Amino acid sequence: MGVFTQIAQYLMKIEYQSVEISKVASLKYKGILYALALGYVFFDEVFNLMTYLGMTIMLTGVGLNIWYKNRVIAS
């Protein structure tokens, strides 16, 4: 697990240097959805309503940020 983590960190660092940072950083938040789904399927994890609400607010903010940046660039 540690080896794969180090490889992923190295590759992410390379991407941050070669692409506009906001595009790459916003993709990191998709991991929340993967962790939520895999935790539910494999570990039978269930969270309370406030946790789901927090995830929703955060992902909505990321989505609005992407939408706004694309709108500003297109103008």
C-alpha positions in Angstrom: 0.0 0.0 0.0 2.8 2.4 0.9 4.5 1.8 -2.5 1.4 2.6 -4.4 0.8 5.7 -2.3 4.3 7.0 -3.0 3.9 6.3 -6.8 0.6 8.2 -6.8 2.1 11.1 -4.9 5.0 11.3 -7.3 2.7 11.2 -10.4 0.4 13.8 -8.8 3.3 16.1 -8.2 4.3 15.8 -11.9 0.8 16.6 -13.0 0.6 19.7 -10.8 3.7 21.0 -12.5 2.5 20.3 -16.0 -1.2 21.3 -16.0 -3.2 24.2 -14.6 -3.4 23.4 -10.9 -7.1 24.1 -10.5 -8.0 21.5 -13.1 -6.0 18.8 -11.3 -6.9 19.8 -7.8 -10.7 19.6 -8.5 -10.3 16.1 -9.7 -9.0 15.0 -6.3 -12.4 15.5 -4.8 -13.9 12.6 -6.9 -12.0 10.4 -4.4 -14.7 11.2 -1.8 -17.3 9.4 -4.0 -15.1 6.4 -4.6 -14.3 6.1 -0.8 -18.0 6.4 0.0 -19.0 3.7 -2.4 -16.2 1.3 -1.6 -16.6 1.8 2.1 -20.2 1.0 1.8 -19.7 -2.1 -0.4 -16.7 -3.6 1.3 -16.8 -2.4 4.9 -20.6 -1.8 5.4 -19.8 1.8 6.4 -22.8 4.1 7.0 -22.5 7.8 7.9 -24.9 10.1 9.6 -26.8 12.8 7.7 -24.4 15.6 8.7 -21.5 13.7 7.0 -23.5 13.4 3.8 -24.5 17.0 4.0 -20.9 18.1 4.4 -19.8 16.0 1.4 -22.6 17.4 -0.7 -21.7 21.0 0.2 -18.0 20.4 -0.5 -18.6 18.7 -3.9 -21.1 21.4 -4.8 -18.5 24.1 -4.1 -16.0 22.3 -6.3 -18.5 22.0 -9.1 -19.4 25.7 -8.8 -15.7 26.6 -8.9 -15.2 24.6 -12.1 -18.4 26.1 -13.6 -17.3 29.7 -12.7 -13.8 29.2 -14.1 -15.1 27.8 -17.4 -17.6 30.7 -17.6 -14.9 33.3 -17.0 -12.5 31.8 -19.5 -15.3 31.6 -22.2 -16.2 35.3 -21.7 
